[in-house]
Amino acid sequence: MKTELSEQKKKGPSKLEKISFGLGDFSGNGIFTFVSTYLMFFYTDAAKLDLGAIGMILLAGRTVDAVFSPVMGFIVDRTNTRFGKCRPFLAAGILPVCFLMCALFYSPSAFSEQGKILYAAMIYVLFSLLYAFINVPYSTMLTVLSSSQDERIVFNLFKNVGANCGGIFVTACTLWLVNELGNSKRQGFMLAAILFGTIFLCCSLACAVNVVERVKPEKGLQKWGILQSLKTAKDNRHWLVLCGVQFLSLTYMMVRNQGTLYYTKYYLGQEELSSLFLSIMPLASVAVAFVLPSIARKKGMRFCVRSGNILWCTAMAGTWAAGKNVLAAVIFHIAASIGWAMATGMIFVMLSQVIDYSQWKTGVRPQGFLTSMIALVQKLGVACSGYICALVLKLGGYQAGNAGGVETLFAIRMNFAGIPLMLSAAAIVLISFYTLDEQYPKIERELNQRHGV
C-alpha cells in the first residue's frame, strides 16, 4: 500500500481523480442548495406550516448540524484506515442522507398541524446530523489530497466547478420538475427530491472510490486531544478571521437565496424569474472559478475576499435603488454573483493555508477539527439565515399568496438586499486582519523540508 501511494504521489493526481473530487461537491452542494433554498418555500407554500414553527425548525436543525460538526472533525482526525481519513465517511453516509433529503419534502396529509411540524422537525434534525457526517470529511479532503499549494488550487478549481454545477442543476430544474412531475406542489417536490437523490448518490460514490488521500501527519503527531485541538485553534489568528468571514458570508448569501422566491413572486411580480436568479449565482461562480486561481496567485487570497465583498455591497445598494426595474435587478444580481464567487471561491485553499500554519507554528495538524469548526460557523450562519428570513417575513406580516402590503414588501426587500449589504460590509472589515498571504511561501517551503519533499 505504501508503494502504491508513493507511485501515485510521483505521478500526481489524475484527471479522473480531479473530476471525481468535483463530483463530490456537485452532490454535496446540490443537496445543500436544494434543501436550503427550497425547503422553507415548501413549508410555507406547499405544506402550509406556521411561519414561527418553520423558523424554529430551521434554526434547530441547522444548529444541531453546526454543533455536531466539530465532533465529526475530531472523529476524522482520529481516523486512520487503509482507505484514508475522509473517504470512508462519504461512502457510508451518502445513502441515508439522500433518503432523508427525500423525506424532508414529504408532508403527511393525514397528520394534524402539530403532527406535521413534529415530523418536519424530527426529519430535519436527523438530516442535519447525517449531512455533517459526510460534509465535514469531504471539506477536510482538500487538505489531504496534496501538500502542494498549486495542486490544491487545481483541486479547488474542480471543487468549485462541481459545487456550482450542482447548484445550477438544482436551481434550473427544481421548479420545472415540481410542475412537470406532480399534480400539486406537494407531490412535485417529493418526486423531484427522489430524482435528485438518485443522481447525488452516484456522484458521491464516484468521489469516494476515485480520490487518493496523500498527506499524512508527521510521525508521532497522529494523536492529540480535544483540548489541544481547541488551544491550537484559539491561537491561530488567521483561522479565527476566516471563521468570522465565513459566518458572515454564509448568513448573507442564504438570507438572500431564501428571499429570492419571495422577491421575484411578490415584489417583482414574476415568479418564473426565481429560477433565473437562483441559477445566475452558480453560473457566475463557474465562470469566475477559471480566472480566480490566477488572480489569487498574483494578488493573494485576501484581495479576492475583499474585492468580492466590495462588489457584492455595490450590487446590493444598486438592487435596492433599482426598485421594480427587472432589467436593473438582473444586472445587479449578476454583479453580486460575481462578487460572491470572488469572495468565497478560495476559502478552502485559505483553510489549507491556516492548517499548514498551525502545523508550522505548533507541530500539531488537527485538519479535521479546524475544518469542522469552519463548517460549524458556516452552518450557524445558515441556521441564523433561516431564522432571520422567517422572522423578518413574520414582522412584515407575510401570508402565503397575499404579500402586497407595504410592510411585507419592505421585509421582502430587506431579506433580498438590505441585510446582505450590512453583513457583507462587516466581512470587508474583518478580512483586513488576514495577513497569511505574505507568510505562506516560507511556511510551505519549511513544511516541505520537514517532509523531505
N, C-alpha and C positions, 0 to 999 in steps of 0.2 A: 504493500500500500504506500509506503514511504517513497519507493522508487517511482511508482506511478504518479504521485503528487509532484515529485521532483521534475519528472519529464513534462508534466503539464505546466509547471512554473516556467521551464525553459522555453516551451513553445508559446506560452502566453495564452490568454483567453481566446477561444474560437468564436467565430461569428454566430454559430448556433447557440453558444453559451450566452452571448450578449443579448441575442433576440429572446432567448428563454427568460433571462432576467427581466427584460422589459415586459414579457407576457405576465410575469408575476404581479407587476403593478397595473397592467391592463385589467387584471382580475381584481386586485385589491382596491384600486381607485374606482373601478366600475361599481363594485359593491358599495363602497363608501358614498359615491355620488348618487346612486340610486336611492339609498336609504336616507342620506342626509338632505337631499334635495326634494324628494317626493313623499316621504313618509308623513310629514306634517300636513301637506296638502291632501293626502289620502285620508288622514284622520279628520280633517275639517270638512272636506267637500264630498267624500265618499262614505266614510264610516260615521260621519256626523257626531263626533265626540265633542265634549265641552272643552273650550279653549284653555281654561285653567287647568283641567286634568291633563291636556296634551302637553302643556308647558312643563308640568311636574314629571310626566312620563319621560319626556326627552331629557330633562335635567338629571333624573335618577339614573337612567340607562347609561348616559354618557359619562356621568360621574363614576359609576361602577367601572366602566371601561377604563377611565383615567386612573383610578386608584389601583386597579389590577395590573396596569402596565408596568410599574416598577417591580412588582413581584415577578412578573413574567421576564423582565430584563435580568433580574437576579438569577432566575432559573436558567436562562440562556447562558449566562456567564459560568454557571456551574455544570453545564452540559458539555460532555466531550464524547462523541460517538465516532464510529468509522465513517459515518455519513456527514459529519460536521456538527456544528453547534446549532445551526438555524434550520437547515432543510427538513429534519425530521418533524418539526412542529408544523411547518407548512403542509407537508404531506398528510399528516394525521388530522389536521384541523379544518381543512377546506371543505370537506363534505358536510359536516354538521353546520358550518357557517352558512353554506348555500341553502341548506334545508331551512334554517331559522330565518334567513332572509325572505324565503317564500312565505313562511308562517307569519311574518310581520305584516304582509299585505293581504292577510285573510282576517276578516272581521265576522265572527259567528253571528248570523242574523237572529238565531234563536235566543241569544243571550240578552239579558237586561242591560240597560245602560251601564250600571255598575259592573256587571259581568264582563262587558266588552272592555271597559277601562282596566279591569284587573288582568284580563287575558293579554291586552296590549302591553301592560307594564311588565308582566312576567316574561313574555317572549322577548321584549326589547332588552331587558336586563340579561337574559341568557345569551342573546345575540351579541351584546356588547362584550360580555366576558370572553366568548369564543373568538370574536373578532380580534381582541387583544392577543389571544393565543397565537394567531397567525401573523398579525400585523407587526408586532414587536420583533419577532425573529426575522421577518422579511426586511424590515427597516434596518436591522443590525447587519444584514448580509453584505451591504456595500463595504463595510469596514473590514470584512474578512475575505473578500474576493481577490484583493490585490493590495500590496503595500506601496505601489507606485501611484503618485498623485495624478499623473497623466492617464493611467489606466482607469483610475477611479472616475475621472472626469468623463471618459468614454462610456463606462458603465452607467454613469449618472445620466448621460445623454439618452441611452436606451431606456433607462428607467423613466425619465421624463416623457419621452415619446410614448412609451407604453401606457403610462398613467393617464396622459391626456387623450390618447386614442380611446382608452376605456371610458373616460368622461364624455368624449364626443359621441361615442357609440350609444351610451345611455341617454344622454340629453336629446340626441337627434331622433332616437327611436321610441322613447317611452310613451309619450302621449299618442303617437301614431299607433303603436301596438295596443295601447289601452282601448282606443276607439275601434280598432280593427278586430281584435281578438274577443272582446267581451260584449255582452248585451247591456252592460252597465259599467260604470267606473269601478265599482267594487270587484266585479268579475274580471274586467280587463287588467287591472293592476295585478291580480293574482296570477293570471296566465302569463303576463309579461315577466313577472318575477321568476316563474318556473323556467322560461326560456333563457333569461339572463343567468340564472343559477347554473344551468347545464353548461353554458359557454364558459363561465368563470371557473367552474370546477376543472375543466380540461386545461385551461391556460395555467392555472396554479400548479397542477400536477406536472405539466411540461417544465415549469421553472424548477420545481423540487428535484426532478430527475436529471436535468442537464447542467445545472451550475456546479462550480467547484469552489470549495472554501479553501483558500491557500494560506491565509495569515494565521499563524499560531502564536499564543502568548510566549514571552521569553521563558526560558527554563526556570523552574522554581517559582514562577509567579502565577501559576494557573489558579490558585485558590486565595480568595480574600473574602472577608466577611462583609455583611451589610453595612456595619458601622464604618469600615474602611472605605467602602464604596461611597457612602454619604459624605465622608470627610473629603475624599478626592473631588467629588462633585462641587462641594461648597467652596473649595479653594481654587476652583477653575473659573476665573472671572469671565473668560470668553464663552464658556459653556452657559453661565448664568445669563449673559446678554442674549445668547442665541435662544434660550428658553423664553425670555421675555418677548423677544421679537416674534417668535413662533406663536405664542399665546395670542398676541395682538393680531397677527396676520390671519390665523385660522378663525378668530372671532369675527373680524370684519368681513372676511370673504364669505363665511357661512351665513351671517346676518343678511348680506346682500343676495346670496344664492336663494335662501329660503324666502326672501322677499320678492324675488323675481316674478313668480307666478301671480302674486297679488298685484304687483306693479303693472304688468302687462295687461292683466284681465280687468282690473278696476280703475287704474289711473290712466293708462293709455287707451283702454277700451278695445284692445286687440289681443285676446288670449293666445291666438296662434303664434304671436311673436315670442312667446316664452321659450319655445324650442330653439329659435334662432339665438336669443340672448344667452341661453344656457350652453349652446354649442360654440359660441364665439370664443369664450374664455379658453377651453381646451384646444381649440384650433389655433388660437394665437400662441398658446404655450408650446405647441408642436413646432410652429414656425420659429419662435424665439429660441427653442432648445438647440437648434443647429448653429446659431450665431453666439449664443451665450458663453460657451466654453472659451471662444476666442476673446471675448470681452473680459471674462474672468481672469484669463492668463495675463492680459495686458494691464487691466485696471484694478484687479483684485476683487475678492468676494464682497467686501463692504460696499464698494462702489455699486455693484449690481443691486444689492438690497436697498441702498439709499435712493438710487436713481429710480428704481421701480416704484418705490413708495411715493416719491415726489410726483411721478407721472399718474399714479393712482389718485392721489389727492386732487390734482388738477382736473382729472376726469370726473371725480365726484362733484366738485364745485360746478363744472360745466353741465353735468347732468341735472343738478338742482336748478341752475339758471335756465336750462332749455325748456323746462316745463313739459307741456304735452307735445312738443315738436318731435315726432317719431324719428325722423332722419337724424336730427342732432343727438337724440338719445342713443341711437345705434352707433354713431361715430364716437361718442364719448365712451360707450361701452367697449368698443374695440380698443380705444386708448387705455382704458382701465385694465383690460385683459392683457395687453402687452406689459403694462406696469406690474400686474400680479405675477406674470411669468418671469420677469426680470427679478422681482423681489424675492421669489421663493424657489427659483429654478436650481440654485446651487446650495440649498440648505443642507442636503445630505453630504455633499463634499465638505462643507464647513463643519459638519458634525464629525466627519472623519478627521479633520484637522484638529478639533478640540480633543478628540480621543487620543490622537498622537501626542498632543501637547501634554495631556495627563500622564501618559506613559513616559515621555521625555523628562518631565519635571519630577515625577514621584516614583517611577518604576512600576506603577500599577496601571492596568489596562482594563477597566470594567466596561467594555464596549456595550454589552447588553444592557447594563444598568443605566449608563448615560444616554443611550438611545431610547430606552423605555421612559426615562424621565422627560425627554423631549416629547415623546408620544403622549405622556401624561399631560403636559401643559397644552399640547395641541388639542387633546380631547377635552380638557377643561374649557378651552376656547370654544370648541364645537358645542359642548354642553351649555355654556353660557349663551351662545348664539341662539340656540333653540328657545331658551327661557326668555332671553331679551326680545326675540322676534315675536313670540306669543304674547308677552307682557305688553309690548308696545301696541300690538293689534288690539288687545283687550282694552287698554286705556283709551284707544281711539274709537272704541265702540264697534269693532268689526263684527259682522254677522255674515255667514256664508250666503252668497247670492245677493247681498244688499250692502254694498260698501261705498255708496256715493256721497256720504256726508263729509263735510269739510274736515272735521277732526279725524275721521277714518282715513281719508286721502292723505292728510298730513302724516299720520302714523305710517302709512304705506311708503311714503317718500322718505321718511326718516330711516326705515329699515333698508331701503334700496340705496340711499346716498348719504344721508346725514350722519348716521352712526359710523358707517365705514370710513368716512372722511376723518372723523375725530380720532378713531383708533389708529388709522394709518399714520396720522401726524405724530402720534406718540411713538410709533415704531421708528420713524425717522430720527427722532431724538435719541432713542435707545441704541440704535446700531452704531452711533458715533463712538461708543465705548468698546467696540470690537476692533482690536489692533493686531490680530494674529497674522494678517496678510504679510506684514513686514518681517515677522519672526519665522514664518513657516519654512522657507528654504533651508535654514540652518537646522531646524528640528528634523526635517525629512532626511537630510544628509547624515546627521548623527545617529538617528534610529537605524538607517540602512547600514551604517558602520557596525552597530551593535549586532545586527542580524547577519553580518558578513556578506551583504549584498553589494 
